[in-house]
Amino acid sequence: MLPPNVLERVRAQSTGWSAPVLLETEGGDAQHPQVSMDRTGNATVVWFQWNGSRNEIRANRFEPAAGWRGAEILSNETSPDGLEPWSAMGPRSEALVAWEEWDGRVYNIAARGNNPTIGWGTAVVLWSTVGWPLYHPRVAIDPSGAAQVVWEGWDGTGSRIYSARYAPETGWEPSAPLGPTGSDAHYPEIAVDPQGNAIAAWYAGGARADVWASRYRPGFGWATPVLLDTSSAGDAFNPLVAMDAQGNGIVVWQQYDGTRWGVWAARYDASAGWLGVTQLDDKAGDAEAPRIAVSPLGFATAVWSERTSGRSVIWASRFNPAVGWSGPETVSEALPWSGSAPQITLDDLGRSSVIWTQVNGTASDIYASRAGATGGWEAPVRISSGTLISRAPRLAANEQGSAIAVWEEAGNGPANVWAALFTPPTPATNPPSSSNLSLPTAIALVAIGVLVGMLLVLAFSRRRRPRP
């Protein structure tokens, strides 16, 4: 658990970012952390760590009332290696982690679940091949507790995207490919909505890479993949995807136009399908590493890193379902040196949180900024120690805006995994408007308004009724 003095500092933090906390002390390099969070603020952080002979998958869970529970080993202790873990959390604080696990010949995809009342279950291999490697798992869980895992795997002629679904009532369903044989597909990403619909996106191609997407519907399965980038100018890479509560989704990616790299977006409308593409950056320099977050009502914020005038700056653009995308605005312009690897979240009130790596001249730090539902980015603040090389940030938040940032920090011995907690201001300091209420809140307020109106009409009619 978190040491008492550190836990008290975290609890005493009224709003804003806490002091950074070290999540492991094993001594070997701890790398590539990733974090997920549920609605009540519980979180799961995963990473891989060198133990002197192999890399192990490790996890540390956070509970708001108890703090950090301590690092645990998730991978098979007889496996020679475990890499690239990814976690997601469900509605009852359950967690699912998937990773690449070496069997002595190739990497397979393994997974392990956590039930908050009984702890971690047994690790299972989702997909194992004879001689063909599997990579890059991604996980998403819907409010029913059903999970989707996607990954890339070699089929003998090229890389394909595969998926496996977990249903709480029946367990794991058979794995299935999302695209044709020999499609040379890589780096899938996935998002789910409250009804269990999902969108997976990836890039594929030989001479030129393109971004593709497929949609999953419960009871129907995965649809035929759709090509999203329609330009033939250059390669398209690094797709990211997010969904709202109505089944709409947005995919962002970076694409070369023959001269420079730009950031593009495609929107899926649940009633109309894919609606075309929009370029988000200002076309002034090379834009890369886009990320996207979408609120339950369909508002979205995209962020990316763009290099102009010899340095990279973090930019953002907002999406309003009624008017579309706003013009890009800078997030880190006021800082010297370069910013990269941005991460973004969006809460129910439409407030955005972004973190990124910022070079400081001799090393690098993790910085953060916030914006309200109507815009206006706050001055960036450093959330890492400021003394070593901080990199590879990841961010997770819940619907109320509580967030946890994680990163790796090196430069004085082995790399370590650190975390910082964000406590949002109370809703009174950022009151909701009709444009940024969550879907359940909006429905509840409408129902209350209708009920109050009916009561007023009834009272008025009784007051005006003539006496017999």
C-alpha positions as CSV (number, residue, x, y, z in Angstrom):
1,M,0.0,0.0,0.0
2,L,1.0,3.7,-0.3
3,P,3.1,4.8,2.7
4,P,1.1,6.7,5.2
5,N,2.9,10.0,4.7
6,V,2.4,9.8,0.9
7,L,-1.2,8.7,1.3
8,E,-2.0,11.7,3.5
9,R,-0.4,14.1,1.0
10,V,-2.7,12.6,-1.7
11,R,-5.8,12.8,0.5
12,A,-4.9,16.4,1.5
13,Q,-4.7,17.5,-2.2
14,S,-8.0,19.4,-2.6
15,T,-7.8,20.0,-6.3
16,G,-5.1,19.7,-9.0
17,W,-2.2,17.3,-9.4
18,S,-0.6,15.4,-6.4
19,A,3.1,14.9,-5.9
20,P,4.5,12.1,-8.0
21,V,4.5,8.6,-6.4
22,L,6.9,5.7,-7.2
23,L,4.9,2.6,-8.0
24,E,7.6,-0.1,-7.8
25,T,11.0,-0.7,-6.1
26,E,12.2,-4.0,-7.6
27,G,15.5,-2.7,-9.1
28,G,15.2,-3.7,-12.7
29,D,14.1,-1.4,-15.6
30,A,10.3,-0.8,-15.4
31,Q,9.0,0.4,-18.8
32,H,6.0,1.3,-20.9
33,P,3.4,1.9,-18.2
34,Q,-0.3,2.1,-19.0
35,V,-3.3,3.0,-16.9
36,S,-7.1,2.5,-16.8
37,M,-9.7,3.9,-14.4
38,D,-13.3,3.1,-13.5
39,R,-16.2,5.5,-12.7
40,T,-15.5,5.5,-9.0
41,G,-11.8,6.3,-9.3
42,N,-10.2,2.9,-8.9
43,A,-7.3,2.4,-11.3
44,T,-5.0,-0.3,-12.6
45,V,-1.5,0.5,-13.8
46,V,0.5,-2.1,-15.7
47,W,4.0,-2.3,-17.1
48,F,6.8,-4.7,-17.9
49,Q,9.9,-5.0,-15.7
50,W,13.3,-6.7,-16.0
51,N,13.9,-9.1,-13.1
52,G,17.5,-10.0,-14.0
53,S,16.7,-12.8,-16.4
54,R,13.4,-11.9,-18.1
55,N,10.7,-9.2,-18.4
56,E,7.7,-9.7,-16.2
57,I,4.2,-8.1,-16.5
58,R,3.4,-6.2,-13.3
59,A,0.4,-4.3,-12.0
60,N,-0.4,-1.9,-9.2
61,R,-4.0,-1.1,-8.3
62,F,-5.2,2.2,-6.8
63,E,-8.3,2.6,-4.6
64,P,-9.3,6.1,-3.5
65,A,-9.9,5.0,0.1
66,A,-6.8,2.9,0.5
67,G,-4.2,4.3,-2.0
68,W,-1.8,2.1,-4.0
69,R,-2.0,-1.6,-3.2
70,G,1.6,-2.6,-4.2
71,A,3.1,-4.1,-7.3
72,E,2.1,-7.7,-8.3
73,I,3.4,-10.1,-11.0
74,L,0.8,-11.1,-13.6
75,S,2.7,-13.0,-16.2
76,N,3.6,-16.7,-16.2
77,E,6.7,-17.0,-14.1
78,T,8.0,-19.8,-16.3
79,S,7.6,-17.7,-19.5
80,P,10.9,-16.3,-20.8
81,D,9.4,-12.9,-21.5
82,G,6.3,-10.6,-21.2
83,L,5.9,-7.3,-23.1
84,E,3.5,-4.5,-23.9
85,P,0.7,-4.9,-21.4
86,W,-2.6,-3.1,-21.8
87,S,-5.5,-2.8,-19.2
88,A,-9.1,-1.8,-19.1
89,M,-11.6,-1.5,-16.2
90,G,-15.2,-2.4,-16.0
91,P,-18.3,-1.1,-14.2
92,R,-17.7,-3.1,-11.0
93,S,-14.0,-2.2,-10.7
94,E,-13.0,-5.4,-12.4
95,A,-9.9,-5.2,-14.6
96,L,-8.6,-7.1,-17.6
97,V,-5.0,-7.0,-18.7
98,A,-3.6,-8.5,-22.0
99,W,0.0,-8.7,-23.0
100,E,2.5,-10.4,-25.3
101,E,4.0,-13.6,-23.8
102,W,7.0,-15.5,-25.2
103,D,6.7,-19.3,-25.2
104,G,10.2,-20.0,-26.2
105,R,9.5,-19.7,-30.0
106,V,7.1,-16.8,-30.6
107,Y,5.0,-14.2,-28.8
108,N,1.4,-15.2,-27.9
109,I,-1.4,-13.1,-26.5
110,A,-2.2,-13.7,-22.8
111,A,-4.7,-12.2,-20.5
112,R,-5.6,-12.1,-16.8
113,G,-8.6,-10.6,-15.0
114,N,-9.0,-9.0,-11.6
115,N,-12.2,-9.3,-9.4
116,P,-11.9,-6.7,-6.7
117,T,-13.3,-9.1,-4.1
118,I,-11.1,-12.1,-4.8
119,G,-8.0,-10.6,-6.6
120,W,-6.3,-11.7,-9.8
121,G,-7.5,-14.8,-11.6
122,T,-5.5,-17.3,-13.6
123,A,-3.7,-16.1,-16.7
124,V,-5.0,-17.5,-20.0
125,V,-3.6,-17.6,-23.5
126,L,-6.1,-16.0,-25.9
127,W,-4.4,-17.1,-29.0
128,S,-1.4,-19.3,-29.6
129,T,0.2,-20.2,-33.0
130,V,2.8,-22.6,-34.2
131,G,5.6,-20.4,-35.4
132,W,3.6,-17.2,-36.0
133,P,4.2,-14.2,-33.7
134,L,1.4,-12.1,-32.2
135,Y,1.8,-8.5,-31.1
136,H,0.2,-5.3,-29.8
137,P,-2.9,-6.3,-27.7
138,R,-5.5,-3.6,-26.9
139,V,-8.4,-4.0,-24.5
140,A,-11.8,-2.3,-23.9
141,I,-14.7,-3.2,-21.5
142,D,-18.3,-2.0,-21.8
143,P,-20.7,-1.3,-18.8
144,S,-22.0,-4.9,-18.9
145,G,-18.5,-6.2,-18.1
146,A,-18.1,-7.7,-21.6
147,A,-14.5,-7.2,-23.0
148,Q,-13.0,-6.9,-26.4
149,V,-9.3,-7.7,-27.1
150,V,-7.7,-7.0,-30.5
151,W,-4.1,-7.7,-31.6
152,E,-2.0,-8.2,-34.8
153,G,-0.8,-11.6,-35.8
154,W,1.2,-13.2,-38.7
155,D,-0.8,-15.7,-40.7
156,G,2.0,-17.0,-43.0
157,T,1.4,-14.4,-45.8
158,G,1.1,-11.2,-43.8
159,S,-0.1,-9.6,-40.6
160,R,-3.9,-9.6,-39.8
161,I,-5.9,-8.1,-37.0
162,Y,-7.6,-10.6,-34.7
163,S,-10.2,-10.2,-31.9
164,A,-11.5,-12.1,-29.0
165,R,-14.6,-11.2,-26.9
166,Y,-15.2,-12.0,-23.2
167,A,-18.8,-12.3,-21.9
168,P,-19.3,-12.4,-18.1
169,E,-21.9,-15.1,-18.5
170,T,-20.1,-17.5,-20.9
171,G,-16.4,-16.6,-20.8
172,W,-14.1,-16.2,-23.9
173,E,-15.6,-16.6,-27.4
174,P,-13.4,-18.0,-30.2
175,S,-10.9,-15.6,-31.7
176,A,-11.6,-14.3,-35.2
177,P,-9.8,-12.2,-37.9
178,L,-11.1,-8.8,-38.8
179,G,-9.5,-8.5,-42.2
180,P,-8.6,-10.6,-45.2
181,T,-5.6,-12.9,-45.4
182,G,-2.3,-11.2,-46.4
183,S,-3.6,-7.7,-45.6
184,D,-0.4,-6.7,-43.8
185,A,-2.3,-5.0,-40.9
186,H,-0.6,-3.5,-37.9
187,Y,-1.2,-1.7,-34.5
188,P,-5.0,-2.1,-33.9
189,E,-6.8,0.2,-31.4
190,I,-10.3,-0.3,-30.1
191,A,-13.2,1.5,-28.3
192,V,-16.6,0.4,-27.0
193,D,-19.9,2.1,-26.2
194,P,-22.3,1.4,-23.4
195,Q,-24.4,-1.0,-25.6
196,G,-21.4,-3.2,-26.4
197,N,-20.8,-1.8,-29.9
198,A,-17.1,-1.4,-30.8
199,I,-14.9,0.2,-33.4
200,A,-11.4,-1.1,-34.2
201,A,-9.0,0.8,-36.3
202,W,-5.5,-0.1,-37.7
203,Y,-3.2,0.6,-40.6
204,A,-2.4,-1.8,-43.4
205,G,-0.8,-2.0,-46.8
206,G,2.4,-2.9,-48.6
207,A,3.7,-0.1,-50.9
208,R,1.5,2.5,-49.1
209,A,-0.1,2.3,-45.7
210,D,-3.8,3.1,-45.2
211,V,-6.1,3.4,-42.2
212,W,-8.9,0.9,-41.9
213,A,-11.7,0.4,-39.5
214,S,-14.4,-2.2,-38.6
215,R,-17.5,-2.0,-36.4
216,Y,-18.7,-4.7,-34.0
217,R,-22.4,-5.1,-33.2
218,P,-23.5,-7.5,-30.5
219,G,-25.3,-10.4,-32.1
220,F,-23.9,-9.6,-35.6
221,G,-20.1,-9.6,-35.1
222,W,-17.5,-7.6,-37.0
223,A,-18.4,-5.8,-40.2
224,T,-16.3,-5.8,-43.3
225,P,-13.3,-3.4,-42.8
226,V,-13.7,0.1,-44.4
227,L,-10.9,2.3,-45.8
228,L,-10.9,5.6,-44.0
229,D,-8.1,7.6,-45.7
230,T,-9.1,8.3,-49.3
231,S,-6.1,10.3,-50.3
232,S,-3.5,8.5,-52.4
233,A,-0.7,11.0,-51.7
234,G,1.1,9.2,-48.9
235,D,1.2,6.8,-46.0
236,A,-1.3,6.9,-43.1
237,F,-0.2,5.6,-39.7
238,N,-1.0,5.6,-35.9
239,P,-4.9,5.5,-35.8
240,L,-6.6,6.1,-32.5
241,V,-10.4,5.6,-31.9
242,A,-13.0,6.7,-29.3
243,M,-16.8,6.4,-29.0
244,D,-19.7,8.2,-27.4
245,A,-22.7,6.8,-25.6
246,Q,-24.9,6.7,-28.7
247,G,-22.5,4.5,-30.7
248,N,-20.9,7.3,-32.7
249,G,-17.1,7.2,-33.1
250,I,-14.1,9.2,-34.2
251,V,-10.8,7.9,-35.6
252,V,-7.7,10.1,-35.9
253,W,-4.4,9.4,-37.6
254,Q,-1.4,11.0,-39.1
255,Q,-0.8,11.0,-42.9
256,Y,1.8,12.2,-45.3
257,D,0.6,14.4,-48.2
258,G,3.8,14.3,-50.2
259,T,5.3,17.3,-48.5
260,R,4.5,17.1,-44.8
261,W,2.7,15.0,-42.2
262,G,-0.8,16.1,-41.1
263,V,-3.5,14.9,-38.6
264,W,-6.8,13.7,-40.0
265,A,-10.1,12.5,-38.5
266,A,-13.0,10.4,-39.7
267,R,-16.4,10.3,-37.9
268,Y,-18.7,7.4,-37.7
269,D,-22.4,8.2,-37.3
270,A,-24.5,5.4,-35.8
271,S,-27.4,6.2,-38.1
272,A,-25.5,7.2,-41.3
273,G,-22.2,5.4,-41.3
274,W,-18.8,6.9,-42.0
275,L,-19.0,10.6,-42.9
276,G,-15.7,11.4,-44.6
277,V,-12.4,12.9,-43.4
278,T,-11.3,16.3,-42.0
279,Q,-7.7,17.6,-41.6
280,L,-7.3,19.0,-38.1
281,D,-3.8,20.6,-38.0
282,D,-2.9,24.1,-39.4
283,K,-0.8,22.7,-42.2
284,A,2.2,24.7,-41.0
285,G,4.6,21.9,-40.0
286,D,4.8,18.2,-39.5
287,A,2.0,17.0,-37.3
288,E,2.1,13.5,-35.6
289,A,1.1,11.3,-32.7
290,P,-2.6,12.2,-32.6
291,R,-4.8,11.2,-29.7
292,I,-8.6,11.5,-29.3
293,A,-11.1,11.5,-26.4
294,V,-14.9,11.6,-26.8
295,S,-17.5,12.5,-24.1
296,P,-20.8,10.5,-23.7
297,L,-22.7,13.3,-25.6
298,G,-20.3,13.2,-28.5
299,F,-18.1,16.2,-27.8
300,A,-14.5,15.4,-28.5
301,T,-10.9,16.8,-28.2
302,A,-8.0,15.7,-30.4
303,V,-4.4,16.5,-29.5
304,W,-1.1,16.1,-31.4
305,S,2.5,17.3,-31.6
306,E,3.4,19.6,-34.5
307,R,6.9,20.7,-35.4
308,T,7.5,24.3,-36.7
309,S,10.3,26.7,-36.3
310,G,12.7,24.0,-35.0
311,R,10.6,22.7,-32.1
312,S,7.5,20.7,-31.5
313,V,4.4,22.1,-29.8
314,I,1.3,20.4,-28.5
315,W,-1.9,21.4,-30.3
316,A,-5.6,20.6,-29.8
317,S,-8.9,20.8,-31.7
318,R,-12.4,20.4,-30.4
319,F,-15.4,18.7,-32.0
320,N,-19.0,19.8,-31.3
321,P,-21.7,17.5,-32.8
322,A,-23.7,20.6,-33.8
323,V,-21.0,22.5,-35.6
324,G,-18.1,20.2,-36.3
325,W,-14.4,20.7,-35.7
326,S,-12.9,24.0,-34.3
327,G,-9.7,25.5,-35.5
328,P,-6.5,24.2,-33.9
329,E,-5.1,25.9,-30.8
330,T,-1.8,25.6,-29.0
331,V,-1.5,24.0,-25.6
332,S,2.3,24.2,-24.9
333,E,3.4,27.2,-27.0
334,A,4.5,29.1,-23.9
335,L,7.1,26.5,-22.9
336,P,10.6,26.4,-24.4
337,W,12.0,23.4,-26.2
338,S,9.8,20.6,-27.6
339,G,6.7,18.7,-26.5
340,S,5.8,15.2,-27.7
341,A,3.6,12.1,-27.0
342,P,0.4,13.9,-25.9
343,Q,-2.3,12.0,-24.1
344,I,-5.9,13.3,-23.7
345,T,-9.1,12.5,-21.6
346,L,-12.5,14.2,-21.5
347,D,-15.0,14.0,-18.6
348,D,-18.8,14.2,-18.5
349,L,-18.7,18.0,-18.1
350,G,-16.6,18.4,-21.3
351,R,-13.4,19.3,-19.4
352,S,-10.2,18.1,-21.2
353,S,-7.0,17.0,-19.5
354,V,-3.8,16.5,-21.5
355,I,-0.3,15.4,-20.5
356,W,2.8,15.1,-22.6
357,T,6.6,14.9,-22.6
358,Q,8.4,18.2,-22.6
359,V,12.2,18.5,-23.2
360,N,13.8,20.9,-20.7
361,G,17.3,21.3,-22.3
362,T,19.1,18.5,-20.4
363,A,16.4,15.9,-19.8
364,S,12.6,15.8,-20.1
365,D,9.6,16.3,-17.9
366,I,5.9,15.4,-17.9
367,Y,3.6,18.4,-18.2
368,A,-0.2,18.8,-17.9
369,S,-2.8,21.3,-18.9
370,R,-6.6,21.5,-18.6
371,A,-9.4,23.2,-20.6
372,G,-13.0,23.8,-19.6
373,A,-16.0,22.8,-21.7
374,T,-16.0,26.0,-23.6
375,G,-12.3,26.2,-24.3
376,G,-9.3,28.1,-22.9
377,W,-6.2,26.0,-22.0
378,E,-4.7,26.6,-18.6
379,A,-1.0,27.3,-18.2
380,P,1.0,24.1,-18.3
381,V,2.2,22.6,-15.0
382,R,5.0,20.1,-14.5
383,I,3.8,16.9,-12.7
384,S,7.0,14.9,-12.8
385,S,10.0,15.3,-10.5
386,G,11.9,17.6,-12.8
387,T,15.3,16.1,-12.1
388,L,15.5,13.0,-14.5
389,I,14.4,11.9,-17.9
390,S,10.6,11.4,-17.8
391,R,9.0,9.9,-20.8
392,A,6.2,7.5,-22.2
393,P,3.3,9.2,-20.4
394,R,-0.2,7.6,-20.2
395,L,-3.4,9.1,-18.8
396,A,-6.7,7.8,-17.7
397,A,-9.7,9.6,-16.2
398,N,-13.3,8.8,-15.1
399,E,-16.5,10.6,-15.9
400,Q,-16.1,13.0,-13.0
401,G,-12.7,14.2,-14.2
402,S,-10.5,12.4,-11.6
403,A,-7.3,11.3,-13.4
404,I,-4.1,9.4,-13.0
405,A,-1.0,10.0,-15.1
406,V,1.8,7.5,-15.3
407,W,5.2,7.6,-16.9
408,E,8.6,6.0,-16.8
409,E,11.6,8.0,-15.3
410,A,15.3,7.2,-15.9
411,G,18.7,8.7,-15.7
412,N,19.9,7.6,-12.3
413,G,20.0,3.8,-12.4
414,P,17.1,1.6,-13.7
415,A,14.0,3.1,-15.1
416,N,11.0,3.4,-12.7
417,V,7.3,3.8,-13.1
418,W,5.8,6.9,-11.4
419,A,2.2,8.2,-11.1
420,A,0.4,11.4,-10.2
421,L,-3.3,11.9,-9.2
422,F,-5.5,14.7,-10.4
423,T,-8.5,15.9,-8.3
424,P,-10.9,18.1,-10.3
425,P,-12.6,21.2,-9.1
426,T,-16.1,20.7,-7.8
427,P,-18.9,21.0,-10.4
428,A,-19.9,24.3,-8.8
429,T,-16.7,25.9,-10.2
430,N,-17.5,24.7,-13.7
431,P,-21.3,24.5,-13.9
432,P,-22.7,22.2,-16.6
433,S,-24.5,23.8,-19.5
434,S,-26.9,22.3,-22.0
435,S,-23.9,21.7,-24.3
436,N,-21.8,19.6,-22.0
437,L,-24.1,17.6,-19.7
438,S,-23.6,13.8,-19.6
439,L,-26.3,11.7,-21.2
440,P,-27.7,10.3,-17.9
441,T,-27.7,13.8,-16.3
442,A,-29.4,15.4,-19.3
443,I,-32.1,12.7,-19.3
444,A,-32.6,13.1,-15.6
445,L,-32.9,16.9,-15.8
446,V,-35.4,16.7,-18.7
447,A,-37.5,14.2,-16.7
448,I,-37.4,16.5,-13.6
449,G,-38.4,19.5,-15.7
450,V,-41.4,17.6,-17.2
451,L,-42.5,16.4,-13.7
452,V,-42.2,19.9,-12.2
453,G,-44.2,21.3,-15.1
454,M,-46.9,18.8,-14.7
455,L,-47.2,19.5,-10.9
456,L,-47.4,23.3,-11.6
457,V,-50.1,22.8,-14.1
458,L,-52.1,20.6,-11.7
459,A,-51.7,23.0,-8.9
460,F,-52.7,26.0,-11.1
461,S,-55.8,24.1,-12.4
462,R,-56.9,23.2,-8.8
463,R,-56.5,26.9,-7.7
464,R,-58.7,28.1,-10.6
465,R,-61.4,25.4,-10.3
466,P,-64.8,27.0,-9.3
467,R,-66.4,26.0,-6.1
468,P,-69.5,23.9,-6.2
